[in-house]
Amino acid sequence: MPLGLDTLDFVVLCGLALAVAAYVGKDKLKSMLASNESIKVSSDSRDIVQTLRDNDKNYLVLYGSQTGTAEDYAKKFAKELSAKFSLKVMCADIENYDMQNLNELPANVVVSIFLSTYGEGDFPDGAIPFEDFLTGLSSGDLENVRYTLFGLGNSTYEFFNGASKKAQKYLSEAGATLVGKSGEADDGAGTTDEDYMTWKDALMALLKSELGLDEHEQKFEPNFQYSVMETDETDNSVSLGEPTVQYLPGQKLPFSPDGRQTGPFDSTHPYVAPIVKSRELFKSNGRNCIHADFDLSGSNLKYSTGDHLAVWPSNSNEKVEKFLNCFGLDPKVVFSLRPLDPTIKNPFPLPTTIGATVRHYLEITGPLSRQFFGSIMQFAPNAELKERLNELSNDRDEFAKEITVKYLNLADALLYLSNGAKWTSVPWNFLVESIPHMQPRYYSISSSSLTEKQTISITAIVENMLNPTSEKAEPVTGVATNLLRHIQLSQNKESAENLPLPVHYDLSGPRGLFKSHKLPVHVRRSTFRLPSNPATPVIMIGPGTGVAPFRGFIRDRVKFAEQQPNVSLGKHLLFYGSRDQNDFLYQEEWPEYSKKLGGVFEMVVAHSRLPNKPKTYVQDKLLEKEEELFKLCATQGAFIYVCGDAKGMAQGVHAALVTILSRGKQIKESEAAEMLKMLKSSGRYQEDVW
């Protein structure tokens, strides 16, 4: 049999992966799968090939992820490979293993790589060692490797899917063989899931044919042994939603003299930071924008101006209640998970409760995929619903019409399809393994590390809009931004109960960990930096909350001017856009900065919704300043920074800059576009867009 699977292997593997029929009520919460110690060959090695061999795997899935999306798709892919072909799949983060012996993979093993692109065509932070490994290869170094590749990117960026394209180039030059075609997801067009489905379906058929795999009906085969525990929430070893086990009572952690935890803190261990001040920035009753100051004092956590702050949110009371009701779940049940595969790590602190998991650890309000419908249909309450789910999972247009455009989350969609009937037959551990885990939300830092060394500020527009398909449907709400608004209301002693808010939150957190307005955070480093030479001119373009990092930039320059008054600064030109004066962010601050910096700082404002006036955007203002901008770029070496919407604004700004350069240099627009591409490559044109 191919890939090391003979008939006996197949029988044994299926025997090990028993999925017991789901039970109604609390009975379904019992242990779903017997453990199998015989396959649990542990390995402490970072050698990817050694770990693969130690754990008797015959397929390797690797992912390099910045925000969790590539990880999610890699795990979906690995799960389907295992369920459809009974392959023994190892799914691993590239960051956790060394690849030096990759060419020693067994001949029957294929490796599938999922790689997101970060910044200007860069590898994700955790995948940089993998990039270093690839760039150090010579011809023939990977001639024994067969691989597939799926990249995740955004076509509004100059270097669309740059990381996966680089990886393919390096792998090809080293002699590796690409199986099928590489896939490219485009978040800019909103087609990531459909791009994945198209690539995956074609690849699965190819793998089945080329490797001679036997396909069978997919059934849920858990990765974890699930068990209900005979304890309750008062047990201090039980997580109630703490971000990491280090925050559980009784853990021995380093603290500063004033009682603050001292870390170290990173993307896997956040700091629970106090929000010392927050305020509403908009003057309009219909929309909200929150400024929040996080205090880092005593944490040893550092940042640089231009970095991002990751905020770890939790789900709202209403969304949690609806999810629990949809599946008939008891939030007080304490459970634990034990990996049936030693290469799989626990997804969150365990043991914990079902309620804590739904509130703090699962993305229960995220967009749905057709693939998920294809997986959950095996638990449909009746044959009619199963057929409907099958239809939706196989028809992208019907799925878009019935689910996507209606902004339905999982509970919304299933209750809609079942006319309100509960889905009590869905196993709890199926939900834990199939629903993406809660990811931090990233915000451009709007403070300056020179002026606010112990404080990080963020600026966030609250996502809260009527469902465009029906006024009767639930509003579309952002998870973290509405949480920040509730904190702002509480901190400023404004009652949330007296406002028509669509969602509400538990602000105290697990065991009161978030009391006094705290949230878990970590800092993500960025390359979005002011030029090292203060005399270099700077052109900043940031409408809406895109102005956030530029507030930090200007505050940096104000502090620099105070510290070194004899050093001349280059021109700092900021193009800002808002709807009108009601959502003009930090409008009271800019005149003060201008006064302190003199003629060095100039702000150009575009309003798009002033009464009886034409809509004006930042790209229009760029063209109005065409002559000055060309001079700054072409003769003075100005740095250009763009922050904000990737799809509309950033493309419009790019087009305006192409026009300015082509006119100024009297060259073709295609040649001007190449010049901008070179500026991006050299770091003189930087984007922080989403």
C-alpha positions as CSV (number, residue, x, y, z in Angstrom):
1,M,0.0,0.0,0.0
2,P,1.2,3.6,-0.7
3,L,2.5,5.9,2.1
4,G,3.1,2.9,4.3
5,L,-0.5,1.9,4.8
6,D,-1.2,-1.8,4.3
7,T,-4.5,-3.5,5.1
8,L,-3.5,-4.2,8.6
9,D,-2.4,-0.6,9.2
10,F,-5.8,0.6,8.0
11,V,-7.7,-1.7,10.2
12,V,-5.6,-0.8,13.3
13,L,-5.8,2.9,12.6
14,C,-9.6,2.8,12.3
15,G,-9.8,0.8,15.4
16,L,-7.8,3.4,17.3
17,A,-9.9,6.3,16.0
18,L,-13.3,5.1,17.2
19,A,-16.0,7.8,17.2
20,V,-18.8,6.9,19.5
21,A,-22.3,7.9,18.5
22,A,-23.3,11.3,20.0
23,Y,-25.5,11.3,23.0
24,V,-28.3,13.6,24.0
25,G,-27.9,16.0,26.9
26,K,-25.1,15.3,29.4
27,D,-24.5,11.8,28.1
28,K,-22.9,13.2,25.0
29,L,-20.3,14.8,27.1
30,K,-18.7,11.5,28.2
31,S,-15.4,10.2,26.9
32,M,-15.6,9.9,23.1
33,L,-12.6,7.8,22.4
34,A,-10.4,5.2,24.1
35,S,-6.8,6.1,24.4
36,N,-4.1,4.1,22.6
37,E,-0.7,4.1,24.3
38,S,0.9,2.0,21.6
39,I,1.1,4.8,19.1
40,K,2.3,7.4,21.7
41,V,6.0,7.4,21.0
42,S,7.1,10.7,22.3
43,S,10.0,12.7,21.0
44,D,11.9,15.7,22.4
45,S,13.8,16.3,19.2
46,R,13.4,19.5,17.2
47,D,14.4,17.5,14.1
48,I,11.3,17.4,12.0
49,V,12.2,14.1,10.3
50,Q,13.2,12.4,13.6
51,T,9.9,13.5,15.2
52,L,8.0,12.2,12.1
53,R,9.6,8.8,12.4
54,D,9.3,8.6,16.2
55,N,5.6,9.1,15.9
56,D,5.0,6.8,12.9
57,K,3.6,9.4,10.6
58,N,3.3,9.1,6.9
59,Y,2.2,12.7,5.9
60,L,3.6,16.0,7.0
61,V,1.7,19.3,7.1
62,L,3.6,22.5,8.1
63,Y,2.4,26.0,8.6
64,G,3.9,29.4,9.1
65,S,1.2,31.8,10.4
66,Q,1.2,35.4,11.6
67,T,-2.3,35.8,12.9
68,G,-3.6,32.2,13.0
69,T,-5.3,31.9,9.6
70,A,-2.6,29.7,7.9
71,E,-2.6,27.5,11.0
72,D,-6.4,27.1,10.8
73,Y,-6.3,26.0,7.2
74,A,-3.4,23.7,7.8
75,K,-5.3,21.9,10.6
76,K,-8.4,21.7,8.4
77,F,-6.4,20.1,5.7
78,A,-4.6,17.7,8.0
79,K,-7.9,16.7,9.5
80,E,-9.5,16.0,6.1
81,L,-6.5,14.0,4.9
82,S,-6.7,11.8,8.0
83,A,-10.5,11.4,7.8
84,K,-10.7,10.8,4.0
85,F,-7.7,8.6,3.4
86,S,-6.8,7.3,6.9
87,L,-3.3,8.9,6.6
88,K,-1.3,9.3,9.8
89,V,-0.7,13.0,9.5
90,M,1.6,15.2,11.5
91,C,0.6,18.9,11.5
92,A,3.2,21.3,13.0
93,D,4.2,24.9,13.3
94,I,7.4,25.5,11.2
95,E,8.6,27.6,14.2
96,N,8.8,24.6,16.5
97,Y,11.1,22.4,14.3
98,D,14.5,22.4,12.6
99,M,14.4,21.5,8.9
100,Q,18.1,20.7,8.3
101,N,17.3,17.0,7.6
102,L,14.2,17.6,5.5
103,N,15.7,15.8,2.5
104,E,15.8,12.6,4.6
105,L,12.0,12.3,4.7
106,P,10.9,8.8,3.9
107,A,10.2,8.3,0.2
108,N,6.5,7.8,0.7
109,V,6.0,11.0,2.7
110,V,4.6,14.2,1.1
111,V,4.9,17.6,2.9
112,S,2.2,20.2,2.5
113,I,3.2,23.8,3.4
114,F,0.7,26.5,4.4
115,L,2.4,29.9,4.5
116,S,1.0,33.4,5.1
117,T,2.6,36.6,3.9
118,Y,3.3,39.4,6.3
119,G,4.2,43.0,5.5
120,E,5.9,43.6,2.2
121,G,6.1,40.0,1.0
122,D,7.8,38.8,4.2
123,F,7.6,35.4,5.9
124,P,5.7,35.3,9.2
125,D,7.8,36.1,12.3
126,G,7.9,32.5,13.4
127,A,8.8,31.2,9.9
128,I,11.9,33.4,9.5
129,P,14.3,30.5,10.5
130,F,12.6,28.4,7.8
131,E,13.3,31.2,5.3
132,D,16.9,31.2,6.4
133,F,17.1,27.5,6.0
134,L,15.6,27.7,2.4
135,T,17.9,30.6,1.3
136,G,21.0,28.6,2.5
137,L,20.2,25.6,0.3
138,S,22.1,24.5,-2.9
139,S,20.9,22.8,-6.0
140,G,19.9,19.2,-5.2
141,D,19.7,19.6,-1.4
142,L,16.0,18.7,-1.4
143,E,15.8,16.4,-4.4
144,N,14.0,13.8,-2.3
145,V,11.3,16.1,-1.1
146,R,7.8,16.2,-2.7
147,Y,5.6,19.1,-1.5
148,T,2.4,21.0,-1.9
149,L,2.1,24.7,-1.2
150,F,-0.8,27.0,-0.2
151,G,-0.1,30.7,0.3
152,L,-2.3,33.2,2.1
153,G,-2.0,36.8,1.1
154,N,-3.8,40.0,0.0
155,S,-3.8,41.2,-3.6
156,T,-4.0,44.8,-2.6
157,Y,-0.4,44.5,-1.4
158,E,2.4,45.0,-3.9
159,F,4.0,41.7,-3.1
160,F,0.9,39.5,-3.2
161,N,1.6,36.1,-1.6
162,G,5.3,37.0,-1.6
163,A,6.3,34.5,1.1
164,S,4.8,31.5,-0.6
165,K,6.3,32.6,-4.0
166,K,9.7,32.9,-2.4
167,A,9.3,29.5,-0.7
168,Q,8.4,27.9,-4.0
169,K,11.4,29.5,-5.8
170,Y,13.8,28.3,-3.1
171,L,12.3,24.8,-2.9
172,S,12.4,24.5,-6.7
173,E,16.0,25.7,-6.9
174,A,16.9,23.1,-4.2
175,G,15.4,20.3,-6.3
176,A,12.1,19.7,-4.4
177,T,9.2,18.6,-6.6
178,L,5.9,20.4,-6.4
179,V,2.8,18.1,-6.4
180,G,0.0,19.8,-8.3
181,K,-0.3,23.5,-8.5
182,S,0.5,26.0,-5.7
183,G,-2.6,27.7,-4.2
184,E,-2.9,31.4,-3.5
185,A,-5.6,32.8,-1.2
186,D,-6.6,36.4,-1.7
187,D,-8.0,38.1,1.4
188,G,-8.1,41.3,-0.5
189,A,-10.9,39.9,-2.7
190,G,-12.5,38.2,0.2
191,T,-12.1,34.8,-1.5
192,T,-9.7,33.0,0.9
193,D,-12.0,30.2,1.7
194,E,-13.1,29.6,-1.9
195,D,-9.5,29.8,-3.0
196,Y,-8.6,27.1,-0.5
197,M,-11.6,24.9,-1.4
198,T,-10.7,25.1,-5.1
199,W,-7.0,24.2,-4.5
200,K,-7.8,21.6,-1.9
201,D,-10.4,19.7,-4.0
202,A,-8.0,19.5,-7.0
203,L,-5.1,18.4,-4.8
204,M,-7.1,15.8,-2.9
205,A,-8.1,14.2,-6.2
206,L,-4.4,14.3,-7.4
207,L,-3.1,12.8,-4.2
208,K,-5.7,10.0,-4.4
209,S,-4.7,9.2,-8.0
210,E,-0.9,9.6,-7.8
211,L,-0.5,7.9,-4.4
212,G,-3.1,5.2,-4.9
213,L,-5.0,6.2,-1.7
214,D,-8.3,4.5,-0.7
215,E,-11.0,7.1,0.0
216,H,-13.9,6.4,2.4
217,E,-16.8,8.4,3.9
218,Q,-15.5,11.1,6.2
219,K,-16.4,10.6,9.9
220,F,-15.3,12.6,12.9
221,E,-12.2,11.0,14.3
222,P,-11.1,13.0,17.4
223,N,-7.6,14.2,18.0
224,F,-8.2,14.2,21.7
225,Q,-9.6,11.9,24.3
226,Y,-12.4,13.9,25.9
227,S,-13.6,13.4,29.4
228,V,-15.9,15.0,31.9
229,M,-14.2,15.7,35.3
230,E,-15.7,15.1,38.7
231,T,-14.9,18.6,40.0
232,D,-16.3,22.1,39.7
233,E,-15.3,25.7,39.1
234,T,-14.0,26.2,42.7
235,D,-11.0,23.9,41.9
236,N,-8.1,26.2,41.5
237,S,-6.5,23.9,38.9
238,V,-9.5,24.4,36.6
239,S,-9.1,27.2,34.1
240,L,-12.1,29.6,33.9
241,G,-10.8,31.4,30.8
242,E,-7.3,32.5,31.9
243,P,-5.2,33.3,28.8
244,T,-2.5,30.8,29.9
245,V,-1.9,28.3,32.7
246,Q,0.5,30.8,34.3
247,Y,-2.5,32.9,35.4
248,L,-4.2,30.0,37.3
249,P,-4.2,30.4,41.1
250,G,-1.2,29.0,42.9
251,Q,1.2,29.4,40.0
252,K,4.7,30.6,41.0
253,L,5.3,33.6,38.8
254,P,7.8,36.4,39.1
255,F,6.3,39.7,40.4
256,S,7.7,43.2,40.8
257,P,7.7,44.8,44.3
258,D,4.4,46.5,43.6
259,G,2.7,43.2,42.7
260,R,2.9,43.2,38.9
261,Q,3.8,40.1,36.9
262,T,7.2,40.6,35.2
263,G,7.0,38.1,32.4
264,P,8.6,37.6,29.9
265,F,5.6,38.3,27.7
266,D,5.1,37.3,24.1
267,S,2.5,36.0,21.6
268,T,2.0,32.9,23.7
269,H,2.1,34.5,27.1
270,P,0.3,37.9,27.2
271,Y,0.5,40.5,29.9
272,V,-2.8,41.4,31.6
273,A,-2.5,45.1,31.3
274,P,-4.6,47.8,33.1
275,I,-6.4,50.2,30.8
276,V,-5.6,53.4,32.8
277,K,-7.6,55.7,30.6
278,S,-10.0,55.5,27.7
279,R,-12.2,58.0,25.9
280,E,-14.7,58.3,23.0
281,L,-13.2,60.2,20.1
282,F,-16.2,60.6,17.8
283,K,-18.8,63.3,18.4
284,S,-21.4,61.5,16.4
285,N,-24.1,59.4,18.2
286,G,-24.2,56.8,15.4
287,R,-20.6,55.7,15.4
288,N,-17.9,55.2,18.0
289,C,-14.1,55.2,18.1
290,I,-12.3,54.4,21.3
291,H,-8.9,55.6,22.4
292,A,-7.4,53.3,25.1
293,D,-4.2,53.7,27.1
294,F,-2.6,50.4,28.4
295,D,-0.2,50.7,31.3
296,L,3.0,48.5,31.0
297,S,4.6,49.7,34.2
298,G,6.6,47.0,36.0
299,S,6.0,44.4,33.2
300,N,9.4,44.7,31.4
301,L,7.3,44.9,28.2
302,K,8.8,47.2,25.6
303,Y,7.6,48.6,22.3
304,S,8.8,50.9,19.6
305,T,6.8,53.6,17.8
306,G,5.1,52.0,14.8
307,D,4.6,48.5,16.5
308,H,1.3,46.8,16.9
309,L,-0.6,45.9,20.1
310,A,-2.3,42.5,20.2
311,V,-5.5,42.5,22.3
312,W,-6.8,39.1,23.5
313,P,-10.6,39.5,23.5
314,S,-13.5,37.4,24.7
315,N,-17.0,36.8,23.3
316,S,-20.1,38.7,24.4
317,N,-22.7,37.4,26.8
318,E,-25.4,37.3,24.0
319,K,-23.2,35.3,21.6
320,V,-22.1,32.9,24.3
321,E,-25.7,32.3,25.4
322,K,-26.9,31.7,21.9
323,F,-24.1,29.2,21.1
324,L,-24.7,27.2,24.3
325,N,-28.4,27.1,23.6
326,C,-27.9,26.0,20.0
327,F,-25.9,22.9,21.0
328,G,-27.7,22.3,24.3
329,L,-24.5,22.7,26.3
330,D,-24.1,23.1,30.1
331,P,-21.5,25.9,30.7
332,K,-20.6,24.6,34.2
333,V,-19.4,21.2,33.0
334,V,-15.7,20.7,33.6
335,F,-13.8,18.7,31.0
336,S,-10.3,17.9,29.9
337,L,-8.6,16.8,26.7
338,R,-5.7,14.5,26.2
339,P,-4.0,14.4,22.8
340,L,-4.2,11.0,21.1
341,D,-1.2,12.0,19.1
342,P,1.9,13.2,20.8
343,T,2.6,15.7,18.1
344,I,-0.6,17.7,19.0
345,K,-0.6,20.2,21.8
346,N,-3.5,21.1,24.0
347,P,-5.4,24.0,22.4
348,F,-5.9,26.1,25.6
349,P,-5.4,25.7,29.4
350,L,-6.9,22.5,30.7
351,P,-9.0,21.3,32.5
352,T,-11.6,24.0,31.9
353,T,-15.3,24.5,31.6
354,I,-17.5,24.5,28.6
355,G,-18.6,28.0,29.4
356,A,-15.1,29.3,29.7
357,T,-14.1,27.7,26.4
358,V,-17.0,29.2,24.5
359,R,-16.4,32.7,26.0
360,H,-12.6,32.9,25.9
361,Y,-11.1,30.3,23.6
362,L,-13.3,29.8,20.5
363,E,-14.1,32.1,17.6
364,I,-17.8,31.5,17.8
365,T,-18.7,34.6,15.8
366,G,-16.3,34.2,12.9
367,P,-17.3,33.6,9.3
368,L,-18.2,30.1,8.2
369,S,-16.7,27.9,5.5
370,R,-18.4,25.5,3.1
371,Q,-15.9,22.9,4.4
372,F,-17.2,23.2,7.9
373,F,-20.8,22.5,6.7
374,G,-19.5,19.4,5.0
375,S,-18.0,18.2,8.3
376,I,-20.9,19.0,10.6
377,M,-23.6,17.6,8.4
378,Q,-22.9,14.1,9.8
379,F,-24.5,15.3,13.0
380,A,-27.6,16.9,11.4
381,P,-30.8,16.2,13.4
382,N,-32.5,14.7,10.4
383,A,-32.0,13.6,6.9
384,E,-33.6,16.7,5.3
385,L,-31.1,19.0,7.1
386,K,-28.2,16.7,6.2
387,E,-29.1,17.0,2.6
388,R,-29.5,20.8,2.9
389,L,-26.0,21.1,4.5
390,N,-24.6,18.9,1.8
391,E,-26.1,21.1,-0.9
392,L,-24.7,24.3,0.7
393,S,-21.3,22.7,1.2
394,N,-21.0,21.9,-2.5
395,D,-22.6,25.1,-4.0
396,R,-20.5,28.2,-3.5
397,D,-23.2,30.5,-4.9
398,E,-25.9,29.1,-2.8
399,F,-23.7,29.2,0.3
400,A,-22.8,32.8,-0.4
401,K,-26.5,33.7,-0.8
402,E,-27.8,31.8,2.2
403,I,-25.0,32.2,4.7
404,T,-22.1,34.6,3.8
405,V,-24.0,37.7,2.7
406,K,-26.3,37.4,5.7
407,Y,-23.2,37.6,8.1
408,L,-24.4,34.4,9.9
409,N,-22.1,32.9,12.5
410,L,-22.3,29.2,13.4
411,A,-25.1,29.3,15.9
412,D,-27.1,31.8,13.7
413,A,-26.7,29.6,10.6
414,L,-27.6,26.3,12.2
415,L,-30.6,27.7,14.0
416,Y,-31.7,29.4,10.8
417,L,-31.5,26.2,8.8
418,S,-33.2,24.1,11.5
419,N,-36.0,26.7,12.1
420,G,-34.8,27.1,15.7
421,A,-34.4,23.4,16.6
422,K,-31.3,22.7,18.7
423,W,-28.4,20.7,17.4
424,T,-27.8,18.6,20.6
425,S,-26.3,15.7,18.6
426,V,-23.1,17.5,17.8
427,P,-20.3,16.2,20.0
428,W,-18.6,18.8,22.2
429,N,-15.1,17.8,21.2
430,F,-16.0,18.1,17.5
431,L,-16.8,21.7,18.2
432,V,-13.6,22.3,20.1
433,E,-11.5,20.7,17.3
434,S,-13.4,22.2,14.3
435,I,-14.1,25.8,15.4
436,P,-11.0,28.1,15.1
437,H,-9.5,29.2,18.4
438,M,-9.8,32.8,19.5
439,Q,-7.1,35.0,18.0
440,P,-5.7,38.3,19.2
441,R,-6.8,41.5,17.4
442,Y,-3.9,43.7,16.2
443,Y,-4.0,47.5,16.4
444,S,-1.5,50.0,15.2
445,I,0.0,51.8,18.3
446,S,-0.9,55.4,18.4
447,S,1.5,56.5,21.1
448,S,5.2,57.2,21.1
449,S,7.8,55.1,22.8
450,L,9.8,58.3,23.4
451,T,7.1,60.2,25.2
452,E,5.1,57.3,26.7
453,K,7.6,54.6,27.6
454,Q,5.3,52.8,29.9
455,T,2.0,53.4,28.1
456,I,0.7,52.0,24.8
457,S,-2.3,53.7,23.2
458,I,-4.5,52.2,20.5
459,T,-7.3,53.8,18.4
460,A,-10.2,51.5,17.4
461,I,-13.4,52.2,15.5
462,V,-16.2,50.1,17.1
463,E,-17.7,47.6,14.6
464,N,-21.4,47.8,15.0
465,M,-23.7,48.0,12.0
466,L,-27.1,46.9,10.9
467,N,-27.2,43.7,9.0
468,P,-27.3,44.8,5.3
469,T,-29.6,41.9,4.4
470,S,-32.3,42.7,6.9
471,E,-33.0,45.3,9.6
472,K,-34.6,42.5,11.7
473,A,-31.4,40.4,11.7
474,E,-28.9,40.8,14.5
475,P,-26.4,43.7,14.0
476,V,-22.9,42.8,12.8
477,T,-20.6,43.4,15.7
478,G,-16.8,43.2,16.2
479,V,-15.6,41.2,19.1
480,A,-12.7,43.3,20.5
481,T,-14.0,46.8,19.6
482,N,-17.3,46.4,21.4
483,L,-15.4,45.0,24.4
484,L,-13.2,48.1,24.4
485,R,-16.3,50.3,24.2
486,H,-17.8,48.6,27.2
487,I,-14.6,49.2,29.1
488,Q,-14.6,52.8,28.1
489,L,-18.2,53.2,29.3
490,S,-17.5,51.5,32.6
491,Q,-14.3,53.4,33.2
492,N,-16.0,56.8,32.6
493,K,-19.0,55.7,34.7
494,E,-21.5,55.6,31.8
495,S,-24.1,53.0,32.2
496,A,-24.2,50.5,29.4
497,E,-27.7,49.4,30.4
498,N,-29.1,52.7,29.4
499,L,-27.7,52.6,25.9
500,P,-29.1,50.6,22.9
501,L,-26.0,48.3,22.8
502,P,-26.2,45.1,20.7
503,V,-23.9,43.1,23.0
504,H,-22.7,43.1,26.5
505,Y,-19.6,41.6,28.2
506,D,-18.3,40.1,31.5
507,L,-15.6,42.8,32.3
508,S,-14.4,41.0,35.4
509,G,-12.9,38.1,33.6
510,P,-12.0,34.7,35.0
511,R,-11.7,34.8,38.8
512,G,-11.7,38.6,38.5
513,L,-8.4,38.6,36.5
514,F,-9.7,41.5,34.3
515,K,-11.3,43.6,37.1
516,S,-10.4,47.3,37.2
517,H,-10.4,47.4,33.4
518,K,-7.6,45.0,32.3
519,L,-7.1,42.9,29.2
520,P,-4.4,40.5,28.0
521,V,-2.0,42.0,25.5
522,H,1.3,41.5,23.8
523,V,3.4,43.5,21.4
524,R,4.1,42.6,17.8
525,R,7.1,44.1,16.3
526,S,6.8,46.0,13.0
527,T,9.1,47.4,10.4
528,F,6.9,50.5,10.2
529,R,9.5,52.9,11.3
530,L,10.5,56.6,10.8
531,P,13.8,57.1,8.9
532,S,16.9,57.0,11.1
533,N,18.0,60.4,9.7
534,P,15.7,63.0,11.2
535,A,16.4,65.4,8.2
536,T,14.7,63.0,5.8
537,P,11.3,64.2,4.7
538,V,8.3,62.1,5.6
539,I,5.0,61.7,3.7
540,M,2.3,60.1,5.8
541,I,-1.1,59.0,4.5
542,G,-3.7,57.7,6.9
543,P,-7.4,58.3,6.8
544,G,-9.7,57.2,9.7
545,T,-7.9,55.1,12.3
546,G,-5.1,54.8,9.7
547,V,-3.8,58.0,11.4
548,A,-3.0,56.0,14.6
549,P,0.7,55.3,13.9
550,F,1.3,58.8,12.6
551,R,0.1,60.3,15.8
552,G,2.9,58.2,17.3
553,F,5.3,59.4,14.7
554,I,4.6,63.0,15.3
555,R,4.7,62.7,19.0
556,D,8.1,61.0,18.5
557,R,9.3,64.0,16.5
558,V,8.0,66.5,19.1
559,K,10.0,64.7,21.8
560,F,13.1,64.5,19.5
561,A,12.9,68.3,18.8
562,E,12.7,69.0,22.6
563,Q,15.7,66.8,23.3
564,Q,17.8,68.0,20.3
565,P,16.7,71.5,19.4
566,N,19.7,72.1,17.3
567,V,19.1,69.2,14.9
568,S,17.0,70.1,11.8
569,L,14.0,68.0,10.9
570,G,12.8,67.3,7.4
571,K,9.3,68.1,6.2
572,H,6.6,66.0,7.8
573,L,3.5,66.0,5.7
574,L,0.4,64.2,6.9
575,F,-2.6,63.5,4.7
576,Y,-5.6,62.6,6.8
577,G,-9.2,61.8,5.8
578,S,-12.5,61.6,7.7
579,R,-16.2,61.9,7.0
580,D,-16.6,65.3,8.7
581,Q,-15.6,67.2,11.8
582,N,-17.5,64.8,14.0
583,D,-15.1,61.9,13.4
584,F,-12.0,64.0,12.9
585,L,-9.6,62.0,15.2
586,Y,-7.4,63.9,17.7
587,Q,-8.3,67.2,16.1
588,E,-7.5,69.1,19.2
589,E,-3.9,67.7,19.3
590,W,-2.7,68.5,15.8
591,P,-2.5,72.3,16.2
592,E,-0.3,71.7,19.3
593,Y,2.1,69.5,17.4
594,S,2.3,72.0,14.6
595,K,3.1,74.8,17.0
596,K,5.9,72.7,18.6
597,L,7.4,71.6,15.3
598,G,6.8,74.9,13.4
599,G,6.8,74.7,9.7
600,V,8.3,71.2,9.7
601,F,4.9,69.6,10.2
602,E,1.9,70.2,8.0
603,M,-1.5,68.4,8.0
604,V,-3.7,68.2,5.0
605,V,-7.3,67.1,5.7
606,A,-9.9,65.6,3.4
607,H,-13.6,65.3,4.3
608,S,-15.7,62.9,2.4
609,R,-19.2,63.7,3.7
610,L,-19.5,67.4,4.2
611,P,-23.0,68.8,3.4
612,N,-23.4,70.3,-0.1
613,K,-19.7,69.6,-0.9
614,P,-18.1,67.0,-3.2
615,K,-16.5,64.0,-1.6
616,T,-12.8,64.5,-1.1
617,Y,-10.4,61.7,-0.2
618,V,-6.7,61.6,0.7
619,Q,-5.7,60.6,-2.9
620,D,-7.4,63.7,-4.2
621,K,-5.4,65.8,-1.8
622,L,-2.2,64.1,-2.9
623,L,-2.9,65.3,-6.5
624,E,-3.5,68.8,-5.2
625,K,0.0,68.7,-3.7
626,E,1.5,67.1,-6.8
627,E,4.4,69.5,-7.3
628,E,5.5,69.5,-3.7
629,L,5.2,65.7,-3.4
630,F,7.2,65.1,-6.5
631,K,10.0,67.3,-5.3
632,L,10.0,65.6,-1.9
633,C,10.1,62.1,-3.5
634,A,12.3,62.7,-6.5
635,T,14.9,65.1,-5.2
636,Q,14.9,64.9,-1.4
637,G,14.5,61.2,-0.8
638,A,11.3,61.3,1.2
639,F,9.9,58.3,2.9
640,I,6.2,57.4,2.2
641,Y,4.0,55.7,4.7
642,V,0.4,54.5,4.1
643,C,-1.9,53.1,6.8
644,G,-5.5,52.1,6.6
645,D,-7.8,50.3,4.3
646,A,-6.0,48.1,1.8
647,K,-8.6,47.5,-0.8
648,G,-9.9,51.1,-1.5
649,M,-7.7,53.7,0.0
650,A,-4.3,52.1,-0.4
651,Q,-4.9,51.3,-4.1
652,G,-6.2,54.9,-4.7
653,V,-3.1,56.3,-3.0
654,H,-0.8,54.1,-5.1
655,A,-2.6,55.2,-8.3
656,A,-2.2,58.9,-7.3
657,L,1.5,58.5,-6.6
658,V,2.0,56.7,-9.9
659,T,0.4,59.7,-11.6
660,I,2.5,62.2,-9.7
661,L,5.8,60.4,-10.6
662,S,4.9,59.7,-14.2
663,R,4.0,63.4,-14.8
664,G,6.9,64.7,-12.9
665,K,9.5,62.5,-14.6
666,Q,7.5,62.4,-17.9
667,I,7.6,58.7,-18.0
668,K,5.0,56.0,-18.6
669,E,2.8,55.0,-15.7
670,S,4.1,51.5,-15.9
671,E,7.6,52.9,-15.3
672,A,6.4,55.0,-12.4
673,A,4.8,51.9,-10.9
674,E,8.1,50.1,-11.1
675,M,9.8,53.0,-9.3
676,L,7.3,52.7,-6.5
677,K,7.9,49.0,-6.4
678,M,11.6,49.7,-5.9
679,L,10.8,52.2,-3.2
680,K,8.9,49.5,-1.4
681,S,11.8,47.1,-1.8
682,S,14.2,49.6,-0.3
683,G,11.9,50.5,2.6
684,R,11.2,54.1,1.4
685,Y,7.5,53.2,0.7
686,Q,5.9,51.3,3.6
687,E,2.4,50.2,4.2
688,D,0.5,49.1,7.3
689,V,-2.9,48.2,5.7
690,W,-5.7,45.8,6.4
